[in-house]
């Protein structure tokens, strides 16, 4: 008899109304046909907070909580990268003569690079922080502290440039944990077949932040003052943090208003691996990190991407101005165009990658290689066109298309951490992003050396080197990258025993070696390893099919004679042979 389990899906705390309707077909596989109600009847989620009694913790236009968190993460990155545009616009205001600061060239360079000093330091520690503490709190707190420090920058500039450097270093320190923490969030929230779209939707905020931040900072600086962008983004960051505390949770099961259907879908998709203990410095397989070629493939790809990203952010305007005599206003608008297209392509690439994986056309490994090598390859090809462009229209078009197509690569290397080692994704992201930050420190030094004294003829060499960097990156990634879970990322036997409540209970109830006795059917004195019996089957045990255990009324011998519940009916009205019936 097919009986639904709707009554088992009712919440135990704080649910006034829950909608379990499928959204976008995401739950089509979750029909509940083979689910045991026992597996979800113990769901204990927190009661509704005071604000949840009036407004559900979700965006009105997005009915799934995981996409709500992805959208809020995207907005956090928009604010984070928008704050990085404030200093550049303030410096332009200083050059116009309305404000005078007697900074030397060395001091100005120190102010520009001070953010990355702190940003580099906290990459790997950020991965461990996201493992030790709730990753959503780490991410939100980092953005909030950076926004608060942004409010202090104007006052620091009036005091002394050393104070500005100190504030910028602190901003880099707190923002260095954002990318690793973002991967820590998706460890619990992103089903495997939705990793690309959720992660790329969040990461697209870093590119949208540049697109919005440059013109926004320019408008505020020109219409109000150079203080305005710092105050605007500082206040917006603090407001965002209030919404983040309301809408984000570490795990789906801690969300007070998530539908049971979405909760089941996420937890069933991720499996039991998310119940494993978080890695520590002692339990992290550092030796495997250093000997794993798929890890090196991600690191090399991140380094190559960072080289060209910082090249464009720092020198794209200079290239257009020196090579084709564009005005500063024109370089700002044209510089935002490639990043605008990239902001659109990044989430589109994520959805396309997930569609290909879900349809089975390509394996995860081939999808990652296709998108990463295709995106980087097209960008490198267009950079060669830029290197030999003679007209401003051709250079701008090639530059825009190259940057736009590189957005597909985000669905390659930038999501790959979650494929090969989801338990260590935040740590691996910190490692690869930290090495990528080194590229951001080396790239300006190299380009300054190349462009010194020959601002026009050198740009061909600069973009040829950029194309070569991508060529090396795609070759290495195509050979060594993988989309499969690595053996060293699997939980050890000790870790499985530590978290497996079913296994632990089974071992205690069915141990046959009490007082040195082997139990029934086992020679006395022989010890039977309970873990061998646990690992021998993966089926769910309901307790009444195991060998007899002393003092356990719910366990019986294997050989059980069948007995009727009540005596067999023998009346002659309906039972017996037709000739024996009486009518």
C-alpha positions in Angstrom: 0.0 0.0 0.0 1.5 3.3 -1.1 1.0 5.7 1.8 2.5 9.2 1.8 4.5 10.6 4.6 3.2 14.1 4.7 2.6 14.0 8.4 6.2 13.2 9.1 7.3 16.3 7.2 5.5 18.7 9.5 7.9 20.8 11.6 8.3 20.4 15.3 9.0 24.0 16.1 7.9 27.4 14.8 6.2 26.7 11.5 3.1 28.6 10.7 3.0 27.6 7.1 5.5 25.8 4.8 5.3 25.4 1.0 7.0 22.4 -0.4 6.3 23.2 -4.0 9.0 22.3 -6.4 10.8 25.4 -7.8 12.3 25.2 -11.2 12.2 21.4 -11.2 14.9 21.3 -8.5 13.0 18.7 -6.5 11.8 16.4 -9.3 14.1 13.7 -8.1 12.7 14.0 -4.5 9.4 12.3 -4.8 9.6 10.6 -1.5 8.9 7.2 -2.9 11.8 5.4 -1.3 12.3 7.7 1.7 11.7 6.3 5.2 9.7 8.7 7.4 12.0 7.7 10.2 15.0 9.4 8.5 13.4 12.8 8.7 11.0 12.6 11.6 13.8 13.7 14.0 14.3 17.0 12.3 14.7 19.5 15.0 15.2 23.1 13.8 15.2 26.2 15.8 12.0 28.0 16.6 11.0 31.1 14.7 12.9 34.3 15.7 10.8 37.3 16.5 11.3 38.8 13.0 10.4 35.5 11.3 6.9 35.7 12.8 6.2 38.7 10.7 8.5 38.2 7.6 9.9 34.9 6.4 13.7 34.8 6.1 13.7 34.8 2.3 13.8 37.2 -0.6 10.3 37.8 -2.0 11.3 37.1 -5.6 13.3 34.0 -4.7 11.5 31.0 -3.3 14.5 28.8 -2.4 16.8 29.7 0.5 20.0 28.5 -1.2 19.5 31.0 -4.0 18.6 33.7 -1.5 22.0 33.1 0.2 23.7 33.1 -3.2 22.2 36.5 -4.0 23.2 37.9 -0.7 26.7 36.6 -1.1 26.8 38.3 -4.5 25.7 41.6 -3.0 28.4 41.2 -0.3 31.1 40.9 -3.0 29.6 43.9 -4.9 30.2 46.0 -1.8 33.6 44.5 -1.1 35.0 45.2 -4.6 33.1 48.6 -4.8 35.1 49.8 -1.8 38.3 49.0 -3.7 37.4 51.6 -6.3 37.0 54.5 -3.8 40.7 55.2 -3.4 41.3 55.5 -7.1 38.6 58.1 -7.5 39.9 60.0 -4.5 43.4 60.2 -6.0 41.9 61.6 -9.3 40.3 64.3 -7.2 43.7 65.1 -5.6 45.3 65.4 -9.1 42.7 67.9 -10.1 44.1 70.3 -7.5 41.0 70.8 -5.3 42.7 68.8 -2.5 46.5 68.7 -1.9 48.3 65.9 -0.2 52.1 66.0 -0.3 52.6 62.3 -0.9 55.8 61.0 -2.5 55.6 58.4 -5.2 56.8 55.7 -2.9 54.2 56.7 -0.3 51.5 56.6 -2.9 52.6 53.2 -4.1 52.6 51.9 -0.5 49.0 53.2 0.0 47.9 51.4 -3.2 49.5 48.1 -2.4 48.8 48.1 1.4 45.5 46.4 0.9 47.1 43.4 -0.7 49.6 43.0 2.1 46.9 42.1 4.5 44.8 40.3 1.9 47.6 37.9 1.2 48.2 37.0 4.9 44.7 35.8 5.8 44.0 33.6 2.7 44.9 30.2 4.2 44.0 31.2 7.8 40.6 32.2 6.4 40.1 28.7 5.2 40.6 27.3 8.7 38.4 30.0 10.2 35.7 28.9 7.9 36.2 25.3 9.0 36.3 26.1 12.7 33.4 28.6 12.9 30.2 29.1 10.9 31.4 30.2 7.4 28.4 32.5 6.9 29.3 34.4 10.1 32.9 34.7 9.0 31.9 36.0 5.6 29.4 38.5 6.9 31.6 39.8 9.7 34.5 40.3 7.3 32.4 42.5 5.0 30.9 44.4 8.0 34.4 45.2 9.5 35.8 46.2 6.1 32.8 48.6 5.7 33.4 50.1 9.1 37.1 50.6 8.3 36.0 52.2 5.0 34.3 54.9 7.1 37.6 55.7 8.8 39.6 56.2 5.6 38.8 59.9 5.1 39.7 60.8 8.6 42.9 58.7 8.3 43.9 60.6 5.1 43.6 63.9 7.0 46.0 62.6 9.7 48.9 60.9 8.0 49.5 58.5 5.1 50.8 55.9 7.6 47.4 55.8 9.3 45.8 55.3 5.8 48.2 52.4 5.2 47.3 50.8 8.6 43.6 51.1 7.9 44.0 49.6 4.4 46.1 46.7 5.7 43.4 45.9 8.2 40.8 46.0 5.4 42.9 43.5 3.5 43.3 41.3 6.5 39.5 41.0 7.1 38.6 40.7 3.4 41.2 38.0 2.8 38.8 35.5 4.4 35.8 36.2 2.2 36.6 33.8 -0.7 37.6 30.9 1.5 34.5 31.5 3.7 32.3 31.6 0.6 33.5 28.0 -0.3 32.7 27.1 3.3 29.2 28.2 2.8 28.6 26.1 -0.3 30.0 23.0 1.5 26.6 22.8 3.3 24.3 24.7 0.9 25.2 23.7 -2.7 23.9 20.4 -4.1 26.6 18.8 -6.3 24.7 19.5 -9.6 24.1 23.1 -8.6 27.6 24.0 -7.4 28.5 25.8 -10.6 25.5 28.1 -10.8 25.4 28.9 -7.1 29.1 29.6 -6.8 29.3 31.6 -10.0 26.3 33.6 -9.1 28.0 34.6 -5.8 31.4 35.2 -7.5 29.9 37.4 -10.2 29.5 40.1 -7.5 33.2 40.7 -7.6 33.0 41.7 -11.2 29.7 43.5 -10.8 31.4 45.4 -7.9 34.0 46.9 -10.3 31.3 47.7 -12.9 29.2 49.5 -10.4 31.9 50.8 -8.1 33.9 52.8 -10.7 31.1 55.0 -12.1 29.4 55.2 -8.7 32.6 56.4 -7.0 33.1 58.9 -9.8 29.6 60.3 -9.6 29.7 60.7 -5.8 33.2 62.2 -5.9 32.3 64.7 -8.7 28.9 65.7 -7.4 29.5 65.7 -3.6 33.2 65.3 -2.5 35.9 62.7 -2.4 34.7 61.6 1.1 31.3 60.5 -0.3 32.2 57.1 -1.8 33.9 56.0 1.4 30.9 56.9 3.5 28.4 55.6 1.0 30.0 52.1 0.7 30.6 52.0 4.5 27.0 52.6 5.3 25.8 50.2 2.6 28.1 47.5 4.0 26.6 47.8 7.5 23.1 47.8 6.1 23.9 44.6 4.1 25.2 43.0 7.2 21.9 43.4 9.0 20.1 41.6 6.2 22.8 39.0 6.1 22.3 38.2 9.8 18.6 37.8 9.1 18.8 35.7 5.9 21.9 33.5 6.2 22.5 30.4 8.2 25.4 28.0 8.5 23.4 24.9 7.5 20.0 24.2 5.9 18.8 22.4 9.1 19.5 25.6 11.1 17.2 27.7 8.9 13.9 28.2 10.7 11.7 28.7 7.7 13.2 26.5 4.9 10.7 24.1 3.4 11.2 20.5 4.4 11.3 19.5 0.8 14.2 21.8 0.0 16.0 20.7 3.2 15.6 17.0 2.2 16.8 17.8 -1.4 20.0 19.6 -0.2 20.8 17.0 2.5 20.1 14.0 0.3 22.2 15.5 -2.5 25.2 16.2 -0.3 24.9 12.9 1.5 26.5 12.1 4.9 29.9 13.7 4.2 28.7 17.0 5.6 28.3 15.4 9.0 32.0 14.7 9.2 34.1 16.8 11.6 35.6 19.9 10.2 39.4 19.7 9.4 41.9 21.2 11.7 45.6 22.0 11.2 46.5 18.6 12.5 44.0 16.6 10.4 44.4 18.5 7.2 46.3 16.3 4.7 49.0 18.8 3.8 51.3 16.2 2.2 48.5 15.2 -0.2 47.9 18.9 -1.0 51.5 19.3 -1.9 51.6 16.1 -4.0 48.2 16.3 -5.7 48.4 17.5 -9.4 44.7 18.5 -9.5 45.4 20.9 -6.6 48.4 22.4 -8.5 46.2 22.7 -11.6 43.7 24.9 -9.6 46.6 27.0 -8.2 48.2 27.6 -11.6 44.8 28.6 -13.1 44.2 31.0 -10.2 47.7 32.5 -10.6 47.1 33.0 -14.4 43.7 34.5 -13.8 44.9 36.9 -11.1 47.8 38.1 -13.4 45.4 39.1 -16.1 42.7 40.4 -13.8 45.0 42.8 -12.0 46.6 43.8 -15.3 43.2 45.0 -16.6 42.1 46.6 -13.3 45.3 48.5 -12.8 46.5 49.2 -16.4 43.6 49.0 -18.8 42.9 52.8 -18.6 46.6 53.6 -18.9 46.8 51.4 -22.1 43.8 53.1 -23.7 45.0 56.6 -22.8 48.7 56.1 -23.8 48.0 54.1 -27.0 45.0 55.8 -28.4 44.8 59.1 -26.5 41.4 58.4 -24.8 40.3 60.9 -22.2 40.2 59.8 -18.6 36.4 59.8 -18.6 36.3 57.6 -21.7 38.7 55.1 -20.3 36.6 54.7 -17.2 33.5 53.9 -19.1 35.2 51.7 -21.6 37.0 49.9 -18.8 33.8 49.0 -17.1 32.3 47.5 -20.3 34.3 44.2 -20.3 33.6 43.6 -16.6 29.9 44.3 -17.3 29.8 41.5 -19.9 31.8 39.3 -17.7 29.3 39.8 -14.9 26.6 38.5 -17.2 28.6 35.6 -18.6 29.8 34.2 -15.3 26.4 33.1 -13.9 25.3 32.0 -17.4 28.4 29.8 -17.7 27.6 28.3 -14.3 24.1 27.3 -15.4 25.4 25.9 -18.7 28.1 23.9 -16.9 25.5 22.4 -14.5 23.2 21.6 -17.4 25.9 19.7 -19.3 26.8 17.8 -16.2 23.2 17.0 -15.3 22.4 15.8 -18.8 25.4 13.5 -18.8 26.9 14.8 -22.0 30.3 15.3 -20.3 31.8 14.2 -17.1 32.6 16.8 -14.4 36.3 16.6 -15.2 35.7 17.3 -18.9 33.3 20.1 -18.1 35.8 21.8 -15.8 38.5 21.5 -18.4 36.3 22.7 -21.3 35.1 25.8 -19.5 38.4 26.7 -18.0 40.6 26.1 -21.1 38.0 27.6 -23.4 37.6 30.7 -21.4 41.3 31.3 -20.9 42.1 30.3 -24.4 39.7 32.8 -26.0 40.9 35.6 -23.7 44.5 34.8 -24.6 43.6 34.8 -28.3 42.0 38.2 -28.1 44.9 39.5 -26.0 47.1 38.7 -29.0 44.7 40.7 -31.2 45.0 43.6 -28.7 48.8 43.4 -28.7 48.8 44.0 -32.5 45.8 46.3 -32.7 46.3 49.6 -34.6 42.8 51.1 -34.3 41.1 52.1 -31.1 37.8 50.3 -32.1 39.6 47.0 -32.8 41.6 47.2 -29.5 38.5 48.0 -27.4 36.4 45.2 -29.2 39.1 42.6 -28.7 39.7 43.6 -25.1 36.0 43.5 -24.3 35.4 40.1 -25.9 38.5 38.6 -24.3 37.5 39.6 -20.8 33.9 38.6 -21.4 34.8 35.1 -22.6 37.1 34.6 -19.6 34.0 34.5 -17.5 33.4 30.9 -18.6 36.6 29.9 -16.8 35.0 30.7 -13.4 32.9 27.6 -13.9 36.2 25.7 -14.3 38.9 26.3 -11.8 37.0 28.5 -9.3 34.4 25.8 -8.6 36.9 22.9 -8.9 37.8 23.0 -5.1 34.3 21.7 -4.3 34.7 18.8 -6.7 38.0 17.3 -5.7 37.8 17.9 -1.9 34.6 19.5 -0.6 35.7 19.0 3.0 38.8 21.1 2.4 37.4 23.5 -0.2 37.7 26.6 1.9 41.4 25.7 2.8 42.2 25.0 -0.9 40.5 28.2 -1.9 42.7 30.1 0.6 45.8 28.5 -0.8 45.0 29.1 -4.5 43.7 32.6 -3.9 46.7 33.5 -1.8 49.1 32.5 -4.6 46.9 34.4 -7.0 47.4 37.5 -4.8 51.1 37.0 -5.2 50.5 37.5 -9.0 48.7 40.7 -8.1 51.9 41.9 -6.3 54.3 40.8 -9.1 52.3 42.0 -12.1 52.5 45.8 -11.3 56.2 45.6 -10.7 56.8 43.8 -14.0 54.5 46.1 -16.0 56.0 49.2 -14.5 59.4 48.0 -15.5 58.3 47.3 -19.1 56.4 50.6 -19.6 59.0 52.9 -18.1 60.2 55.3 -20.7 58.3 53.8 -23.6 54.6 54.1 -22.8 53.3 53.3 -26.3 55.5 50.6 -27.9 55.6 48.5 -24.7 51.9 47.5 -24.6 52.4 44.9 -27.4 54.8 43.1 -25.1 52.6 43.5 -22.1 49.6 41.8 -23.8 51.8 39.2 -25.5 53.1 38.1 -22.1 49.5 38.0 -20.8 48.5 35.7 -23.6 51.5 33.5 -22.9 50.6 33.3 -19.2 47.1 32.0 -20.2 48.7 29.5 -22.7 50.8 28.0 -19.9 47.8 27.9 -17.6 45.4 26.1 -20.0 48.1 23.6 -20.9 48.8 22.7 -17.3 45.1 22.6 -16.4 44.1 20.5 -19.4 46.7 17.8 -18.4 46.4 17.6 -14.6 42.9 18.9 -13.6 40.2 16.6 -12.3 36.6 16.9 -11.3 36.5 13.8 -9.2 36.6 13.4 -5.5 40.2 12.7 -4.6 41.0 9.6 -2.5 42.8 11.7 0.2 39.6 13.8 0.6 37.6 10.7 1.7 37.0 10.4 5.4 39.2 7.9 7.2 37.8 4.9 9.0 38.4 6.6 12.4 36.5 9.7 11.2 33.6 7.5 10.0 33.3 5.8 13.3 33.4 9.1 15.1 30.4 10.6 13.4 28.3 7.6 12.4 25.6 7.4 15.0 24.0 4.3 13.4 27.3 2.5 13.4 28.1 3.4 16.9 24.7 2.2 18.2 24.9 -1.0 16.2 28.3 -1.8 17.7 27.1 -1.3 21.3 23.9 -3.4 20.8 25.2 -6.3 18.9 28.7 -6.9 20.3 29.3 -10.6 20.8 32.5 -10.4 22.8 31.2 -9.5 26.2 33.4 -11.0 28.9 35.5 -12.7 26.3 32.6 -14.8 24.9 32.2 -15.1 21.2 28.4 -15.2 21.5 26.0 -17.7 20.1 27.5 -19.7 17.3 31.0 -18.3 17.9 33.6 -20.3 19.7 34.3 -19.1 23.2 37.2 -16.7 23.5 37.2 -15.7 19.9 36.7 -11.9 19.4 34.4 -10.8 16.6 35.1 -7.3 15.2 31.8 -5.4 15.3 33.1 -3.0 12.7 33.5 -5.8 10.2 29.8 -6.5 10.6 28.9 -2.9 10.3 30.8 -2.5 7.1 29.5 -5.7 5.7 26.1 -4.2 4.9 24.9 -0.7 4.0 21.2 -1.5 4.5 19.2 0.2 7.2 18.8 -2.1 10.3 15.4 -2.0 12.0 16.5 -4.1 15.0 14.5 -7.3 14.6 16.6 -9.1 12.0 19.9 -9.6 14.0 21.1 -12.5 16.0 19.9 -12.9 19.6 21.3 -10.5 22.1 20.9 -11.1 25.8 18.4 -8.8 27.5 17.3 -7.2 24.2 13.6 -7.8 23.7 13.7 -6.3 20.2 16.3 -8.8 18.7 15.5 -12.4 17.8 17.3 -15.4 16.3 17.6 -15.6 12.6 15.4 -18.7 12.3 12.0 -17.5 13.3 9.0 -19.8 12.8 6.0 -18.1 11.3 3.0 -18.0 13.5 -0.4 -16.6 12.7 -1.5 -13.6 14.8 -4.9 -15.3 15.4 -6.2 -18.9 14.8 -7.0 -19.7 11.2 -10.7 -19.2 10.4 -12.5 -22.5 9.7 -16.2 -21.6 9.4 -18.1 -23.1 6.5 -19.6 -20.0 5.2 -16.6 -18.5 3.4 -13.8 -20.9 4.1 -13.0 -24.4 3.0 -13.7 -26.1 -0.3 -16.7 -25.0 -2.3 -18.5 -28.3 -1.5 -18.0 -27.6 2.2 -19.5 -24.1 2.2 -23.0 -23.5 3.6 -25.1 -20.8 2.0 
